[in-house]
Amino acid sequence: MYTLGVDVGSSSVKASLVSVETGKCIATTFFPKSEAKIIANQPGWAEQEPAEWWKNLCQSVNFIMNESGVKPADVKAIGISYQMHGLVCVDKDQNVLRPAIIWCDSRAVPYGEKAFNTLGKDLCLGHLLNSPGNFTASKLAWVRENEPELFNKIDKIMLPGDYIAMKMTGEVCTTISGLSEGMMWDFKENSVAKFLLDYYQIPESFIPTILPTFADQGHLTAAAAAELGLAEGTPVTYRGGDQPNNALSLGVLEPGEIAATAGTSGVVYGVNGTVNYDNQSRVNTFAHVNYAKDNIRLGHLLCVNGTGILNSWIKRTVAPEGISYADMNDLAASVAIGSEGLSILPFGNGAERMLENKEIGCSAQGINFNIHTKAHMVRAAQEGIVFSFKYGIDIMNEMGMQVNTIHAGNANMFLSPIFRDTLAGVTGATIQLHDTDGSLGAAKGAGIGAGIYKSAAEAFSTLETMKTIEPDAAKAAQYAEAYNTWRMRLENAIR
């Protein structure tokens, strides 16, 4: 018996088959092999053709089914992970009306800002837990104003994962978690955010049927099954946005747990058990995959743009030529905690929401020409990235979230002992590194939704912990001193 997980990203679509008996992945692949095309007809625009997602999904699923030799009838459930905040518009015949406006498209920023200022901070944050921002509802407001003829043809609007589910099942539906990421869920009223739809003049009829995140969400049609190489009637039983799903894949479901990634940019995604928000809207808050009206589970999402991109810049321009990342870690380890007073603010990759959308750039502060070397710069860069994570976690603490454990994949910056030890040391949290990804999480989610697993605990009982890093109490004061120096310099920079 197997479950299938698919992860629809903006770069590629990945599919994985997971054995229910062992919890292991038996086949996985992604398409396209080169990065998927993003349409950018104007500066700040980013669109993709939903049909391309479907084509790449079919290629991925057909490949793993052929490679594994698994019989289609043995795939018992399908789970979907997807790029968040996108907008897909379809007519009454389920025809796509325009390319999808995806997450990194910025055309709706002024629409969200105007809505926030007009409706008021208390109403927006109190009900949406966020500013309307550049999210899906604001993207649809742009369509209404700039493409009115097309807007009048819309029957339903969807997130990318909703579109993939529609192609599979012929059913148009969504989830509370999905609506919350689009700013279309009112947490105070426990209903669709009618006040924002009314402000944007968006008919409530555009919202698809709302189903639980883990549930029977439809069954493969004969046509979809033929294209995918699966059995007609196979149920779709889970869908989640990529960041909530990444947290699920790491077993992060309960208050106090954090999922973190540290690639080019970094994400800290923490779970809270009470309805709360950041008064300065520096952190996004969405319904987590296991949110229910009687089981409050919110995901606080913090994105740090300047993460691995700083480390790679240091490698190219500062570190000795030809050095590897492993060698860089050894170089950093030759320097004491705190880099002897050198601090790097890692914010050279655009405006940071965590800093209230300020763009302060990257800077090195406290340089002493008599003592600081390339090794100090390498360590200070890694410490600066960690301290930016800690700064965001402090915001989450202010929102009532206590951090106990940080879960992450054993990849990217988490391969660095300096990075891991500093993060554990400055937060006081235990770090657990796992071997998993979004498509595997979606496959496990499908098993939960189908009732194959009795609980999430059972689904993730086979999740391998590759490393556990405990905070070193003997060094806590040194980490705290280095962080406080870094934070003082940051706060001076953003005044």
N, C-alpha and C positions, 0 to 999 in steps of 0.2 A: 504494500500500500504506500502511495506517495502523495505529496502535496506539491503544487507548483507555485512559485513566487515570481512575480515580474516587477521590475523596477524601471519606471519610465522617466528617464532623466532628460535634460536638455542636450547632453552630449551623446548619449546612447541609450538603448533599451536592453536591460539585462534580464535573463531568465535563469532560474535554478530549480532543479528537482531535488526534493528532500525525502529521504526514507523516514516514514513514521516510526518504524521499529527501532532504528538506530539514531535518528535525529541528524544523520550525516547527509551532506550534499553529495549526490552521485553524478551530477552533470550540471555544468553551468557555461554560459557564453553570453556575448553581447553583440549587438549590431547597431549602427554600422561600425566597421573597424577603424575608420577615420572619423573625426568628430562630426556630429550631425550639423547640418546647415541651420544657421540662424539668419532670418531675413531682417535686414536693417535698412529700410528704405529712407529713413531720416535719422539724424543723430538722436540717440536716446531710445530708439525703437528696437524691439526685439520680438520677432514673431516666428512661429514654426507651423508647418502644415500638419494637422493632426493625422492625416492619411499616412504621413511618413512614420509617425510613431507606430501606427498599426502595422505597416509593412515591416519595420524593424522588429516588432514584437513577433510577428509570424515567422520571420527568419530565425530568430533566437529560439523560439519554442520548437520549431521543426528540427533544428540542429540538435538540441539536447534530447529530444525524443528519439531521433535516429541514432545518436551516439550512445545513449543508455540502453536501448533495446527494450525499454519499458513499454508495456501494452497500454494503449490509451485508456482502456477501461480501469486500469489500476491507478490512474491519477484521480483522486477522490475529491479534491477541492483546489480552488485557485485563489490566491491573494494578490492584491495590487498595491504597489507603492508608486508614488508619482511626484513629479516636480510641483511644488506648491505655488499658489497665488495666480495661476494662469486662468485665462478666460476662453472658453469654447462656446460658440453660439450655433444653435441648430434650429431649423424650421420644423413644422409639424410633421414632416416626413423624415426627420432625423438627418437631413442633409446639412453639412457644415457650411455656414454662410460666409465665413472669412477665415483667414489664418488665425491661429490662436495667439493672443497677446500673452507672452510668457512672463515669468517672475522677474526677470532683469530688465524689462521694459519700463521706462521712467516717465512716459507721457502723462500718466494720471496723477503725478505728484501734486500739481497745482489744484486739481479737483479735490483731492483728499485734504489738502491744507485749508482750502476754502470751506469745506464741509466742517472741519474741526473748529475753525474760527467762528463760523456762523451758528452751528448747533451748540457749541460750547464745550469746554474741556470736561466739565462735570458730567454732562449727558453722555458724551462719547466714551470717556474712560469708565464711567460708572456702569454703562450697559454693554459696551463692546470690549472693554478692558484694554483698548488700544485707540490710537488715532485712526481714522479711516484710511489715512496714508495712501500708499501706492498699491493697495490690495485690489482684489477682484472686483468689488463693487465700484470702486473708483474707475477702474478700467472700463467697466460697462457704462459708466456715466460719460466717459469720453466717446464711446461708440454712439450713444444716444445723441450727443451734441454734434458730432462730426460726420456720422453716417446714418442720418435719420431714416432713409429709405430701407437700409439694411436692418436697422433697429426694429422697424415696424414688421419685419418678417420673422423676428425671433419668436420661437415657441418656448424654448428652454435654454438656460445657460448652465454651463457645467465647468468643473475643474478638470484638468487633464485625466485624472484617474476615473472620473465619472464618465468621460468620453470612452475610455478603453473598456469600461464595464458595459457601456451601451453597445459598443461594437461586438462584444462577446455575447450579450444576452438579449439585446433589443429593448432592454428596460432602461428608462432614464430615472436615476435616483442618485441621492447624495447622502452625506452624514452630517451630524452636528459638528464633528471635528472639522470636516471640510468647510462647512458654512462659516465656522468661526475664523478660519484662516483667510476667508474672503471678506471678513467684516460684515457678515450677513446673519450673525446669530446674536441675540440679545440675552446675555447671561442673567440679567435681573428679571426679565419677563419669562425666561425659559421658552423662547419662541423665536421665529424669524425676526430679524431686526427691521421691523416695519418702518420705524421712524427714519432710518437711513435710506431705505428704499423709496419712501415717500419724498424725502428731500431730493434724491437723485431722479425722481419721476420714473422709477423702475417698477413695473407691475409685479405684484407678489406671485402672479401666476407663472412667472419665469422660473421660479424656484422648483426644482424637481422634488419628487417624493423623498421624504427623509426616512432613512433606515438606520438601524444600529451599525456600528463599525464592524462588529463581529456578528454576522448573521447571514442567512440565506438572502443574497442580493440578486438572484436571477440565475438562469442556467444557460449553458452554451447552446446557441441555435445550431441547426444543421449546417448552415453556411459558415458560421464562425468556426465550428468544430473542424470542418473540412479544410479551412485555411490554416488552422493551427496544428492540425494533425492530432487532435484530441477527440474524445468521445462526446457525441451530442448529449446534452443534459447534465454535463459536469457542472457543479455549482460554483459560483463565485461567492465566497463567504467572508471576505475581508478586503478593506481598502483603507489606506492611510497616507497622508502627506509624507514626503521623504524624511523630514526631521523627526516628527513623532514616530514614524516607522523605524528610523534608525535607533531611536530610544527603545522601541519594542524589541528590535533585533538584539539589543544588548541586555534585555531583561529589565529595563528601567520603566517601572510602572507605579512605584509607590513614593509618597512624599519623602523628601530628603535625598532621593537618588538623582544623579546627574549623568547624562550622556554627553560626551565631548568628542569633537573631531578637531584635528589640527592639520589641515592640508594647506593649500594656498591661502585660504581664509580659515578662520576657526569658528566653531559653534559650541556654545555651552547651552544645553537644554536640560532644565531642571524641572522636577515634578513637585507641585504644591497641592495640598489637600484642602485649601480654602480659597474662596473667590477673592482675588486681590490683583492689584495692578500697580505699576510704577507711576507715580504722580507726574513724572517728567517724560513719560512714554519713551524711556531709553531701552526698554526691554519689551519684546512682543509677547503676548499671552494668548494661547489658543487652548481649546478643549483637547486634552490628550486622547489617545486612542481608546482608553478605558474610562473616559468621562461618562457619567450618567447623572441625571438630576439628583439622585439619592446617593451618588458616589462621586463627589467632586474630585476630579483629577485634572489639573491644569498644567500645561507645559509652558514654562517661561523660556523664551528663546532669545539668546544673546548672540549676535554675530560680530566677530572681530575681523575686519578686512585684512589687517596687516599681521599675518601669522607666518605660515611657511614661506610666503613670498619674501619676507624680510630675511629669513634664514638662507634662502637661495641667493638673495642679493649679496649677503655677507660672503657667501661661498664664491661668487663670481668676482667681487670687487675688493674685498678686504682680506680674506683668508689667503694663505700662501697658494700660489698657482698649482693646479693639479691635485689639490687635496680632496679627499672623499668626505662624505658626511660623517662617517665613522671616525675619521681622523680629526675632523672638526670637534667632535664630542670629546675626544681625548685631549685636544688642545684646551677646550673649555674647562675640563676637569683639573687642569694645572693651575687654575685661578681660584681663589677663595670665594665663598658665598658673598654676594654683594659686589663682585668685580672691583673691589677696592675703591668704592665710591663712584664708579662709572655707571650711569643709567642710560638706557635707550628707550625712547617712546616709540612704539612700533606702528605708528599711524600714517604710513606713507602710501596707502593704497585707497585713497578717496575719503570722503566724509564718513564719520562713524556715528551711527545712531546712538550708541552707548554714550557718546560725547555730545548728545543733543544735535546731531548732524553737523557738528563743526568739522572742518578739515584743517587739522593743525600740522600735518606733515610728520615725517619721522625726524627725530633729533637725538643726538648723543650729548649728554650733559654730565658735567663734572670731570671732563678729561684733564688729566695731569700729564704733561708731556714727559715728565721725568720717570713715571712708573707704568703708564698704560701702554699695552702692546696689542698686537693682533689677537692674541689669546683673550685679553680682557674684552675686546670688541665682540668676539664670538660668544663668550659667556654672557655678556651684558645683553646681547640680542635675544638669546634664549630666555634669560630672566625677564626681559621686558615683555616678551610674548606671554609668559606665564603670569606676570603681574597684571597684564591687561585682562586675562581670564579672572584673576582674583578680584580685580576692580568690579567686573560684571557680577561675580558671585556675591560680592558685598551688596550690590543693588538687590539681588534676589533675597539676601538675608533681611534687608529692610522691608521686603514684601512678605516676610513671615516664613520664608523657606530656610530650614536648617539643612546644611549639606553634610551628609555622612559618608557617602561613597560616590566616587566618580568612575563611570564605566566608559571604556573606549576600545576601539579596534587597535590591534597591535600593528600600527602603520604610521607613516608620516612622522610628525614631530614626536609622537609617543614612542618611537624607536630610540630616542635619545635618553640616556639615564639622567643627564643634567635636567632636561625638561621635566621628566617624570618626578624626580626627587624634589625639584623645586616646587612643583605643583602640589605634591603631597605635603611638603614642609610648610608652605605658606598658607594652605587652606586647612590643614589638620585632617584632611579626608584620606581615606584609603582609596587607592587607585587599583582597579581591576582591568586587565587587558584581555580582550577576547578575540577569537578567530571567527568573525561573522561579517555579514554585509546586509544591505537593504533587501535584496531579493530573497535571501535566506530568512530574514525577519518576516517578509510577506508570506512566505511558504508556511512558517510556523503560525502566523496570524490566521491563515486559511484553515489550518488544523483546529485552532481554537474556535473559529466561527462555525465550523462544520460539526463541532462536538466530538471530533476525533480525539482531542485531548480534553481531559476533564477540567483543566485549569491552565492558566498561563504558567504556573509553577511546573506543571507536568511538561508543557510544551518546551520549556527552556531548561529542563533538568539535565539535558545533554550538552548545554552550552559550555564550551571549554574555556576555562580561565587559564590563559597562557602565563600571565605574571600577576603577582599581587605586590603592590608597593605601599608600605606602611610609612606614615610620617615619622621622622626621626626627632623624638622629643628633645634630644640633646642639642639639636641644631635649630630648634624652633625660634629662639630669640634672634639668631643671626638672620634667618629668613624674614622675620618680622621687621627687623631694622632695615634691611635692604628694601623691602616693600614700602615701608613708610617713607624712606627717602625718595623712591620712585614716585609714589603717590603725591608727595609734596611738589615734586617737579612737574608732574602732570597737571595738578590743579593750578599751578602758576601759569602753565602754558594755555589753559583754556579759559582763564579769566578775561 
